[in-house]
Structure formats: C-alpha cells, structure tokens
Amino acid sequence: MSAESVCYRHPDREAYISCQRCERPICPECMRDASVGFQCPECLAKGAKSVRQPRTVAGGALPGNPGAATLTLIGINAVVYVVSLILQELGRTGLDVWGAIVGGPVLYDGQLVEGIAGGEYWRLLTSAFLHAGLLHLLFNMIGLYLFGPFLEKLLGTTRFVVFYLAAAVFSGAVVFALTAPNVPTVGASGAVFALFGLGLVVLLKAGQEVRGLVAILAINAFLSLRDGISWQGHLGGFIAGVLFGLAISFAPRGKGALAQTVGAIVLVALAVAITAVRSLALNG
C-alpha cells in the first residue's frame, strides 16, 4: 500500500478518508466526528483546547456538579458535630474549647484558653464549623442547603468555597470585635448570612423577585435579638455578603473572576485589620 492509502497513525491499516483539518489519511479507528466530516484524534484535541471554556455569569468556571461543594460543607459540619458529641460522651474536652471564638484569656470548660487576643487566630474560622446543639446545626445547614447551590452555580465551585471561608473569617472577626471576650461563640450562621447578603445583592442587580429572601432576613433579624444568639455573627456575615455581592455585580464586563478574587482578599484583609485592632485593645 502507498503512503497515501494507509493511516498515518497505523501504517499497517488502510485509510478510507482524510482528516478534514490536516488532510492526513486516517483509518476507521482514528475517525472522530467533527462539526464537518471527520478529524483525526490529534486535530480534535487541538480544536478542543482552542474552544473557550464556559463560564458562569460571575466569571467563574462552570461547576461540573453544582451543589457538590455545598453538600461537602454540610457534611463537614455534620461530622464535626458528631465528633464533638462522641468526645463529650467519652468525657473528653469538646472541640468548642479548641475552636470557638473566645476573646480570652478565659477559663473555658475548666481549661484556661488564651483566645484570639492571645494569638489563637484559627478560631475565626473553626468556630464556623462548630454548633451548640442539633437544632442550631439543622437551622444553619438548611440555610446553607437552600442558598448554597444557587450561589455555587453563580460563582463556580472553587470561588464559592473561597467566598464561604472568607466570609466566615470576616464574620468571626466582627464577633471578636463586638462580643465580650469571655463569651464563647460558635456556629455557621455568619457564613450563612453571608450567602443571604450575596444572594440579595445578586437578585436585586438582576431585577429578580426578592420578597421571599427579605422575609427570611427579617425573621432571622428578629430571632437574632434573642438571648444566646450571636447577632454580631449575623451582622458580620451579612455585611460580608453584601460587600462581595457589590464587588462582583458592578465589576466591568469580563472582570467577574478578578472581582471575586479581589472581593475575597478584601474580606480577609478587613478581618485581619479588625482582629488586630481588637487584640490591641484587649491586650492594653
């Protein structure tokens, strides 16, 4: 067989057609359906790389499985809660002693903890995965489940997770600043309220109906005034969501991904500044 009649990838096989892009002869095994005719595997791969990947309206990568990150966050919260219960049943120190927001130093559950003012900065984040009871956990996870997938689809999976964590840290910093240093605070409500704030801004910018969300916010705002509920965390989370929402909603066209990155950095930077000021105040 001549070189023109054999497949360029399989010299021992007869070629019946040529690739529509490179015009090299290909055998039936190497034929790939294309928009016009058939292409060889190499040309098809090159063409796929040149195609612009779909993005969300906010500039993030389109999630392959919207809601996966939300369910993962819910799962982490549930596992942490179960582990805390097991430790308590075994008579061990609960995770809240290690991870709750405490200004400190303070005697917590029989142990002296330095608190955030003493350099335990991880509490700003870990507190968002701890809960004071089953109902506390359920209410927060319901809020996360209702709004998480929608915002995950909007931002893209990676940026959604980054925003959630950045909002949790910012909310924790507000709690640290506005709460008495000897009062421990736990819960994901700050991060959940950030979802509320972000959702409100995004829906308003898109001209969508927001009365249902406003009603949820009003109910939660009223409940925040009850004893034992951290209105500081709710306020901090809502502010974080609104700030982030404004950043991405009014970003120049094509700069949505950059706006998300900058927005997350700003939230963390503000959290650092708030924490530093409060720590200086508590340390005299």
C-alpha positions, 0 to 999 in steps of 0.5 A, a space after each residue: 500500500 502507498 503512503 497515501 492509502 494507509 493511516 498515518 497513525 497505523 501504517 499497517 491499516 488502510 485509510 478510507 478518508 482524510 482528516 478534514 483539518 490536516 488532510 492526513 489519511 486516517 483509518 476507521 479507528 482514528 475517525 472522530 466526528 467533527 462539526 464537518 466530516 471527520 478529524 483525526 484524534 490529534 486535530 480534535 484535541 487541538 480544536 478542543 483546547 482552542 474552544 473557550 471554556 464556559 463560564 458562569 455569569 460571575 466569571 467563574 468556571 462552570 461547576 461540573 456538579 453544582 451543589 457538590 461543594 455545598 453538600 461537602 460543607 454540610 457534611 463537614 459540619 455534620 461530622 464535626 458535630 458528631 465528633 464533638 458529641 462522641 468526645 463529650 460522651 467519652 468525657 473528653 474536652 469538646 472541640 468548642 474549647 479548641 475552636 470557638 471564638 473566645 476573646 480570652 484569656 478565659 477559663 473555658 470548660 475548666 481549661 484556661 484558653 488564651 483566645 484570639 487576643 492571645 494569638 489563637 487566630 484559627 478560631 475565626 474560622 473553626 468556630 464556623 464549623 462548630 454548633 451548640 446543639 442539633 437544632 442550631 446545626 439543622 437551622 444553619 445547614 438548611 440555610 446553607 442547603 437552600 442558598 448554597 447551590 444557587 450561589 455555587 452555580 453563580 460563582 463556580 465551585 472553587 470561588 464559592 468555597 473561597 467566598 464561604 471561608 472568607 466570609 466566615 473569617 470576616 464574620 468571626 472577626 466582627 464577633 471578636 470585635 463586638 462580643 465580650 471576650 469571655 463569651 464563647 461563640 460558635 456556629 455557621 450562621 455568619 457564613 450563612 448570612 453571608 450567602 443571604 447578603 450575596 444572594 440579595 445583592 445578586 437578585 436585586 442587580 438582576 431585577 429578580 423577585 426578592 420578597 421571599 429572601 427579605 422575609 427570611 432576613 427579617 425573621 432571622 433579624 428578629 430571632 437574632 435579638 434573642 438571648 444566646 444568639 450571636 447577632 454580631 455573627 449575623 451582622 458580620 456575615 451579612 455585611 460580608 455578603 453584601 460587600 462581595 455581592 457589590 464587588 462582583 455585580 458592578 465589576 466591568 464586563 469580563 472582570 467577574 473572576 478578578 472581582 471575586 478574587 479581589 472581593 475575597 482578599 478584601 474580606 480577609 484583609 478587613 478581618 485581619 485589620 479588625 482582629 488586630 485592632 481588637 487584640 490591641 485593645 484587649 491586650 492594653 
